[in-house]
Amino acid sequence: MITHNFTAHQTCTIQGGIPVQTTRKARAIGVALLSAGVVAAALTGCSGSSDKGSSSGSAGGTYTFWDPYPQYNASSDWNKLIEQCGTDAGVTVKRTGYDTTDLTNKALLAGQQSKSPDILLVDNPVVSTLADAGILTDTKENGLSTGKIAQNILGAGVQGGKTYGVPIGANTLALYYNPKVLQAAGVDPASVTDWDSLTAALAKVKAAGKKGITFAGINTEEGSFQFLPWFWGADADLTKLDSSKAEAALSLWAGWIKDGYAPNSVIQDTQTTSWQEFQTGDFAFGENGTWQKASAAQMGAGVITIPSESGGAAPVPTGGEFFTIPVQKDTARYKTTAKIVECLSQGDNIVKTDTTLNYIVAGADGQAKQLAADPTLKTWIDAVGVAKARTGDNLGTKYPVISQQLWTAVQKAESGAASPADALKAAQDAVDSKLNK
């Protein structure tokens, strides 16, 4: 979530029970529902009507496509592109847009009922959940090409050594800065290259009577998403939340709040409310994403990559969706489905789409075209170049469990309820307890 105004990365609270499953595939899907944090009540009455025409993979027939963009109607450029790609493949594409969470719920239930659409465009952390449930085909089976996609972006679709889709693009995080505030404080943004220089800049800003930095430290996936650049920037590992490196990252955030460099409001700030604070013009820095690029330009803000502890750009988490191809009884459909997906995810089509969505293209060729058209994208392209998938390193469905404990630890340290070391120790103990059941 979290990542732009079209995608919300939220972990839902499970209410009620998951129905008893009897088949192996159904049991796997039941586990996936738990892993995804899907509200059981929301599944009632969901259906996966595929409305497919021809049962063969040859030209003709109707192919179904679900995406998380309900704001785009039939007259939108996005819908027209989908229709054109279907026409080019010799078929009709019937598209339905759902809210992100609703899409995940419907995709899981449709898979359970063997009524999946031909194409699913889902938020990237959801890919591992659907793959783990046996709902998705991998690229070896469905024939999707991944050759020109950057491996660090593709990583969100990798589970157990298999790749289960291709990204529509990537968005991520960086530090926006207000040049007027920095100039008044005597700070050159180019001097901010590591944690020490950033903290020194914040001290100068505070001394000049302005505010330092704002970020989203809320106790949701948004909080984890915003903390990860600092966590990974300390070279910390998500499988070792209580390491000294993780403690260094959390101590940085907690220290900024304690010293008045960051406001107490960050404890409950979402990325939206944090951005609204930055827009007041009082803050020197605001951590936010590509989706605020146009708004930042309007207020004259600049942007730099988030620095790692010892210098250089910190790894940042990737946001954005993946095109996936669910399992179908008629496997001959995959060939045509792959043609449609490749039409949507490659060449000039994806450059135009990603530019419209404020994404960075997942491949070098497309990034070069974006940069040629808009040189201000360089910082974002650099950031995406060192980005990491949250579910990468084969974390898959373990990530939601780890993330929830991570944002809980961040909350404790931000509020002063626990030291960074104690908060992270409790977080790791909770992860071990939940994953080792």
KAJO-V328814 format. One record per residue. SS is DSSP state (h for helix, s for strand, l for the rest). PSI is psi in degrees with one decimal (NA if undefined). D_LAST is the distance of its C-alpha to the last C-alpha in whole Angstrom. Layout:
ss=SS psi=PSI d_last=D_LAST
ss=SS psi=PSI d_last=D_LAST
//
This chain:
ss=l psi=176.1 d_last=28
ss=l psi=-36.3 d_last=30
ss=l psi=-25.6 d_last=32
ss=s psi=176.4 d_last=35
ss=l psi=3.2 d_last=36
ss=l psi=-17.8 d_last=35
ss=s psi=129.9 d_last=32
ss=l psi=117.8 d_last=29
ss=l psi=88.7 d_last=26
ss=l psi=144.4 d_last=24
ss=l psi=117.5 d_last=20
ss=l psi=153.8 d_last=21
ss=l psi=131.9 d_last=19
ss=l psi=127.8 d_last=18
ss=l psi=125.5 d_last=20
ss=l psi=-176.1 d_last=20
ss=l psi=162.6 d_last=18
ss=l psi=131.0 d_last=18
ss=l psi=146.4 d_last=20
ss=l psi=131.1 d_last=19
ss=l psi=150.7 d_last=20
ss=l psi=-24.4 d_last=21
ss=l psi=162.5 d_last=22
ss=h psi=-46.9 d_last=20
ss=h psi=-42.1 d_last=21
ss=h psi=-40.0 d_last=20
ss=h psi=-41.0 d_last=17
ss=h psi=-39.6 d_last=16
ss=h psi=-36.4 d_last=18
ss=h psi=-42.8 d_last=16
ss=h psi=-40.3 d_last=13
ss=h psi=-36.9 d_last=16
ss=h psi=-40.1 d_last=17
ss=h psi=-44.1 d_last=14
ss=h psi=-37.5 d_last=14
ss=h psi=-9.6 d_last=17
ss=l psi=36.1 d_last=17
ss=l psi=134.7 d_last=20
ss=l psi=120.2 d_last=21
ss=h psi=-39.3 d_last=21
ss=h psi=-30.4 d_last=25
ss=h psi=-15.8 d_last=26
ss=h psi=-18.1 d_last=26
ss=l psi=126.0 d_last=28
ss=l psi=-1.2 d_last=31
ss=l psi=143.9 d_last=30
ss=l psi=153.7 d_last=32
ss=l psi=46.5 d_last=32
ss=l psi=120.6 d_last=36
ss=l psi=-25.4 d_last=37
ss=l psi=47.1 d_last=41
ss=l psi=144.5 d_last=41
ss=l psi=-111.1 d_last=45
ss=l psi=135.5 d_last=46
ss=l psi=2.2 d_last=43
ss=l psi=165.3 d_last=44
ss=l psi=4.9 d_last=43
ss=l psi=173.6 d_last=47
ss=l psi=146.7 d_last=49
ss=l psi=162.3 d_last=49
ss=l psi=177.6 d_last=47
ss=s psi=133.6 d_last=44
ss=s psi=135.9 d_last=41
ss=s psi=146.9 d_last=38
ss=s psi=121.5 d_last=37
ss=s psi=133.7 d_last=34
ss=s psi=169.2 d_last=34
ss=l psi=32.7 d_last=33
ss=l psi=65.5 d_last=37
ss=l psi=-16.6 d_last=38
ss=l psi=-14.1 d_last=41
ss=l psi=114.1 d_last=43
ss=l psi=-173.1 d_last=45
ss=l psi=-22.9 d_last=47
ss=l psi=-0.6 d_last=50
ss=l psi=156.7 d_last=48
ss=h psi=-36.1 d_last=48
ss=h psi=-46.6 d_last=44
ss=h psi=-38.1 d_last=45
ss=h psi=-37.6 d_last=48
ss=h psi=-42.5 d_last=46
ss=h psi=-44.2 d_last=44
ss=h psi=-41.1 d_last=47
ss=h psi=-40.9 d_last=49
ss=h psi=-34.6 d_last=46
ss=h psi=-44.3 d_last=46
ss=h psi=-43.6 d_last=50
ss=h psi=-30.1 d_last=50
ss=l psi=-0.7 d_last=47
ss=l psi=21.1 d_last=50
ss=l psi=174.1 d_last=47
ss=s psi=135.0 d_last=47
ss=s psi=124.0 d_last=43
ss=s psi=111.1 d_last=42
ss=s psi=140.6 d_last=40
ss=s psi=130.1 d_last=38
ss=s psi=132.7 d_last=37
ss=l psi=156.0 d_last=34
ss=l psi=147.9 d_last=32
ss=h psi=-51.3 d_last=29
ss=h psi=-40.9 d_last=27
ss=h psi=-37.5 d_last=28
ss=h psi=-43.6 d_last=29
ss=h psi=-45.8 d_last=25
ss=h psi=-48.3 d_last=25
ss=h psi=-37.2 d_last=28
ss=h psi=-41.8 d_last=27
ss=h psi=-44.6 d_last=23
ss=h psi=-39.3 d_last=25
ss=h psi=-39.8 d_last=28
ss=h psi=-38.6 d_last=26
ss=h psi=-34.2 d_last=25
ss=l psi=5.8 d_last=28
ss=l psi=40.0 d_last=30
ss=l psi=34.1 d_last=32
ss=l psi=149.8 d_last=31
ss=l psi=168.3 d_last=34
ss=l psi=-34.3 d_last=35
ss=s psi=134.4 d_last=34
ss=s psi=125.7 d_last=31
ss=s psi=107.6 d_last=32
ss=s psi=154.9 d_last=29
ss=s psi=137.2 d_last=27
ss=h psi=-33.0 d_last=26
ss=h psi=-16.5 d_last=22
ss=h psi=-20.9 d_last=22
ss=h psi=-46.1 d_last=23
ss=h psi=-34.0 d_last=20
ss=h psi=-46.6 d_last=19
ss=h psi=-38.3 d_last=21
ss=h psi=-42.7 d_last=21
ss=h psi=-29.6 d_last=18
ss=l psi=-1.9 d_last=19
ss=l psi=19.5 d_last=22
ss=l psi=-26.9 d_last=24
ss=s psi=149.9 d_last=26
ss=l psi=153.4 d_last=29
ss=l psi=167.7 d_last=29
ss=h psi=-25.1 d_last=32
ss=h psi=-35.2 d_last=33
ss=h psi=-40.6 d_last=33
ss=h psi=-10.7 d_last=35
ss=l psi=8.4 d_last=37
ss=l psi=137.5 d_last=36
ss=l psi=136.0 d_last=38
ss=l psi=8.0 d_last=36
ss=l psi=-35.6 d_last=39
ss=l psi=10.8 d_last=40
ss=l psi=133.3 d_last=37
ss=l psi=133.4 d_last=36
ss=h psi=-33.9 d_last=32
ss=h psi=-28.5 d_last=31
ss=h psi=-38.6 d_last=31
ss=h psi=-23.7 d_last=30
ss=h psi=-28.1 d_last=27
ss=h psi=-18.1 d_last=25
ss=h psi=6.6 d_last=26
ss=s psi=129.2 d_last=25
ss=s psi=121.5 d_last=21
ss=l psi=33.7 d_last=21
ss=l psi=-0.5 d_last=24
ss=s psi=149.1 d_last=26
ss=s psi=126.5 d_last=28
ss=l psi=25.0 d_last=27
ss=l psi=-177.3 d_last=30
ss=s psi=143.2 d_last=33
ss=s psi=146.1 d_last=33
ss=l psi=-21.5 d_last=36
ss=l psi=-168.9 d_last=36
ss=s psi=142.0 d_last=34
ss=s psi=164.0 d_last=35
ss=l psi=-164.3 d_last=34
ss=s psi=152.9 d_last=34
ss=s psi=-177.8 d_last=37
ss=s psi=114.8 d_last=39
ss=s psi=148.6 d_last=42
ss=s psi=151.1 d_last=45
ss=l psi=108.1 d_last=48
ss=h psi=-31.0 d_last=51
ss=h psi=-43.6 d_last=53
ss=h psi=-43.0 d_last=51
ss=h psi=-40.9 d_last=51
ss=h psi=-42.0 d_last=54
ss=h psi=-28.3 d_last=55
ss=h psi=-1.7 d_last=53
ss=l psi=34.0 d_last=54
ss=l psi=127.2 d_last=51
ss=l psi=120.6 d_last=51
ss=h psi=-26.7 d_last=48
ss=h psi=-16.7 d_last=49
ss=h psi=-12.2 d_last=48
ss=l psi=99.9 d_last=44
ss=l psi=-11.5 d_last=43
ss=l psi=-175.7 d_last=40
ss=h psi=-39.9 d_last=38
ss=h psi=-44.0 d_last=41
ss=h psi=-32.6 d_last=44
ss=h psi=-45.2 d_last=42
ss=h psi=-37.4 d_last=41
ss=h psi=-39.3 d_last=45
ss=h psi=-40.6 d_last=46
ss=h psi=-37.7 d_last=44
ss=h psi=-40.4 d_last=46
ss=h psi=-39.4 d_last=49
ss=h psi=-44.5 d_last=48
ss=h psi=-41.2 d_last=48
ss=h psi=-27.9 d_last=51
ss=l psi=1.9 d_last=53
ss=l psi=12.3 d_last=52
ss=l psi=179.8 d_last=49
ss=s psi=149.1 d_last=45
ss=s psi=-78.8 d_last=43
ss=s psi=145.1 d_last=40
ss=s psi=146.1 d_last=38
ss=l psi=171.4 d_last=34
ss=l psi=105.8 d_last=32
ss=l psi=25.1 d_last=29
ss=l psi=159.0 d_last=28
ss=l psi=61.4 d_last=24
ss=l psi=-176.7 d_last=24
ss=h psi=-27.8 d_last=23
ss=h psi=-38.1 d_last=27
ss=h psi=-44.4 d_last=26
ss=h psi=-43.6 d_last=24
ss=h psi=-42.8 d_last=26
ss=h psi=-25.4 d_last=29
ss=h psi=-26.5 d_last=27
ss=h psi=-37.8 d_last=26
ss=h psi=-34.1 d_last=30
ss=h psi=-39.1 d_last=30
ss=h psi=-52.7 d_last=26
ss=h psi=-28.3 d_last=27
ss=h psi=-17.3 d_last=31
ss=l psi=5.3 d_last=30
ss=l psi=30.0 d_last=28
ss=l psi=160.6 d_last=25
ss=l psi=132.7 d_last=22
ss=l psi=-15.4 d_last=19
ss=l psi=-2.4 d_last=16
ss=l psi=70.9 d_last=18
ss=l psi=-24.3 d_last=19
ss=l psi=19.9 d_last=20
ss=l psi=162.5 d_last=23
ss=h psi=-29.1 d_last=26
ss=h psi=-41.7 d_last=27
ss=h psi=-38.8 d_last=25
ss=h psi=-38.3 d_last=26
ss=h psi=-41.3 d_last=30
ss=h psi=-45.2 d_last=29
ss=h psi=-33.3 d_last=28
ss=h psi=-32.8 d_last=31
ss=h psi=-52.0 d_last=33
ss=h psi=-48.1 d_last=32
ss=h psi=-37.6 d_last=32
ss=h psi=-38.9 d_last=35
ss=h psi=-41.5 d_last=37
ss=h psi=-45.9 d_last=36
ss=h psi=-38.8 d_last=37
ss=l psi=-0.5 d_last=41
ss=l psi=14.2 d_last=41
ss=l psi=-24.6 d_last=41
ss=s psi=142.7 d_last=39
ss=l psi=155.2 d_last=39
ss=h psi=-22.2 d_last=36
ss=h psi=-19.3 d_last=36
ss=h psi=-22.0 d_last=34
ss=h psi=-32.2 d_last=31
ss=l psi=3.6 d_last=31
ss=l psi=132.4 d_last=33
ss=l psi=177.5 d_last=32
ss=h psi=-29.7 d_last=34
ss=h psi=-49.8 d_last=37
ss=h psi=-33.9 d_last=37
ss=h psi=-41.4 d_last=37
ss=h psi=-38.5 d_last=40
ss=h psi=-35.8 d_last=42
ss=h psi=-43.9 d_last=42
ss=h psi=-35.3 d_last=43
ss=l psi=-13.5 d_last=46
ss=l psi=-19.6 d_last=47
ss=l psi=2.1 d_last=49
ss=l psi=-17.5 d_last=48
ss=s psi=145.7 d_last=45
ss=s psi=-42.0 d_last=46
ss=s psi=149.8 d_last=42
ss=s psi=123.0 d_last=40
ss=s psi=121.0 d_last=36
ss=s psi=-172.7 d_last=36
ss=s psi=-179.3 d_last=36
ss=h psi=-28.1 d_last=39
ss=h psi=-12.2 d_last=39
ss=h psi=9.5 d_last=41
ss=h psi=-46.8 d_last=44
ss=h psi=-40.6 d_last=46
ss=h psi=-39.0 d_last=46
ss=h psi=-40.5 d_last=46
ss=h psi=-37.3 d_last=49
ss=h psi=-32.8 d_last=51
ss=l psi=5.6 d_last=51
ss=l psi=21.7 d_last=52
ss=l psi=149.5 d_last=48
ss=s psi=-179.5 d_last=47
ss=s psi=140.8 d_last=44
ss=s psi=158.2 d_last=43
ss=l psi=151.9 d_last=39
ss=l psi=125.7 d_last=37
ss=s psi=148.4 d_last=37
ss=l psi=172.0 d_last=35
ss=l psi=-44.9 d_last=35
ss=l psi=0.1 d_last=38
ss=l psi=154.8 d_last=39
ss=l psi=173.0 d_last=39
ss=s psi=132.5 d_last=37
ss=l psi=147.6 d_last=34
ss=l psi=134.9 d_last=31
ss=l psi=153.0 d_last=31
ss=s psi=145.7 d_last=28
ss=l psi=137.5 d_last=30
ss=s psi=169.8 d_last=30
ss=l psi=169.9 d_last=31
ss=s psi=164.1 d_last=31
ss=s psi=137.4 d_last=31
ss=s psi=124.7 d_last=33
ss=s psi=155.8 d_last=30
ss=l psi=105.4 d_last=32
ss=s psi=161.5 d_last=30
ss=l psi=134.5 d_last=30
ss=l psi=148.0 d_last=33
ss=l psi=-39.6 d_last=34
ss=l psi=94.3 d_last=38
ss=l psi=-15.5 d_last=37
ss=l psi=-16.6 d_last=40
ss=h psi=-23.6 d_last=40
ss=h psi=-36.4 d_last=38
ss=h psi=-46.6 d_last=41
ss=h psi=-39.7 d_last=42
ss=h psi=-43.3 d_last=39
ss=h psi=-38.1 d_last=39
ss=h psi=-42.0 d_last=42
ss=h psi=-46.9 d_last=42
ss=h psi=-43.5 d_last=39
ss=h psi=-33.9 d_last=41
ss=h psi=-39.6 d_last=44
ss=h psi=-26.1 d_last=42
ss=h psi=4.8 d_last=40
ss=l psi=165.8 d_last=43
ss=h psi=-152.5 d_last=46
ss=h psi=-28.4 d_last=48
ss=h psi=-46.4 d_last=46
ss=h psi=-30.9 d_last=43
ss=h psi=-45.2 d_last=45
ss=h psi=-44.7 d_last=46
ss=h psi=-48.4 d_last=43
ss=h psi=-35.5 d_last=41
ss=h psi=-39.6 d_last=44
ss=h psi=-38.5 d_last=44
ss=h psi=0.5 d_last=41
ss=l psi=37.5 d_last=41
ss=l psi=163.2 d_last=39
ss=s psi=133.0 d_last=39
ss=l psi=145.3 d_last=40
ss=l psi=-2.0 d_last=37
ss=l psi=155.3 d_last=40
ss=h psi=-39.1 d_last=43
ss=h psi=-46.5 d_last=45
ss=h psi=-38.1 d_last=45
ss=h psi=-38.5 d_last=44
ss=h psi=-39.1 d_last=47
ss=h psi=-40.8 d_last=49
ss=h psi=-42.6 d_last=47
ss=h psi=-37.6 d_last=48
ss=h psi=-36.0 d_last=52
ss=h psi=-27.3 d_last=52
ss=l psi=91.9 d_last=50
ss=h psi=-20.3 d_last=50
ss=h psi=-9.1 d_last=49
ss=h psi=-3.8 d_last=45
ss=h psi=-45.6 d_last=45
ss=h psi=-39.8 d_last=43
ss=h psi=-38.6 d_last=40
ss=h psi=-39.6 d_last=41
ss=h psi=-41.8 d_last=40
ss=h psi=-44.8 d_last=37
ss=h psi=-30.2 d_last=36
ss=h psi=-26.6 d_last=37
ss=l psi=12.6 d_last=34
ss=l psi=161.5 d_last=32
ss=s psi=150.6 d_last=28
ss=l psi=135.9 d_last=26
ss=l psi=-35.1 d_last=23
ss=l psi=8.7 d_last=20
ss=l psi=-175.0 d_last=22
ss=l psi=30.5 d_last=21
ss=l psi=25.9 d_last=19
ss=l psi=-40.3 d_last=17
ss=h psi=-125.2 d_last=17
ss=h psi=-3.2 d_last=15
ss=h psi=-24.1 d_last=13
ss=h psi=-46.5 d_last=16
ss=h psi=-36.5 d_last=16
ss=h psi=-46.0 d_last=13
ss=h psi=-43.3 d_last=14
ss=h psi=-42.9 d_last=18
ss=h psi=-39.7 d_last=17
ss=h psi=-31.1 d_last=16
ss=h psi=-47.6 d_last=19
ss=h psi=-26.8 d_last=21
ss=h psi=-41.4 d_last=20
ss=h psi=-40.9 d_last=21
ss=h psi=-43.7 d_last=24
ss=h psi=-45.4 d_last=25
ss=h psi=-43.6 d_last=25
ss=h psi=-38.9 d_last=27
ss=h psi=-40.4 d_last=30
ss=h psi=-12.7 d_last=30
ss=l psi=8.4 d_last=31
ss=l psi=-23.7 d_last=28
ss=l psi=155.8 d_last=26
ss=l psi=157.3 d_last=27
ss=h psi=-41.3 d_last=26
ss=h psi=-45.8 d_last=25
ss=h psi=-39.3 d_last=23
ss=h psi=-41.4 d_last=22
ss=h psi=-33.6 d_last=20
ss=h psi=-43.8 d_last=19
ss=h psi=-37.2 d_last=17
ss=h psi=-45.5 d_last=16
ss=h psi=-38.2 d_last=14
ss=h psi=-40.0 d_last=12
ss=h psi=-40.1 d_last=11
ss=h psi=-46.8 d_last=10
ss=h psi=-41.2 d_last=8
ss=h psi=-42.7 d_last=6
ss=h psi=-39.0 d_last=6
ss=h psi=-17.2 d_last=6
ss=l psi=11.4 d_last=4
ss=l psi=NA d_last=0
//
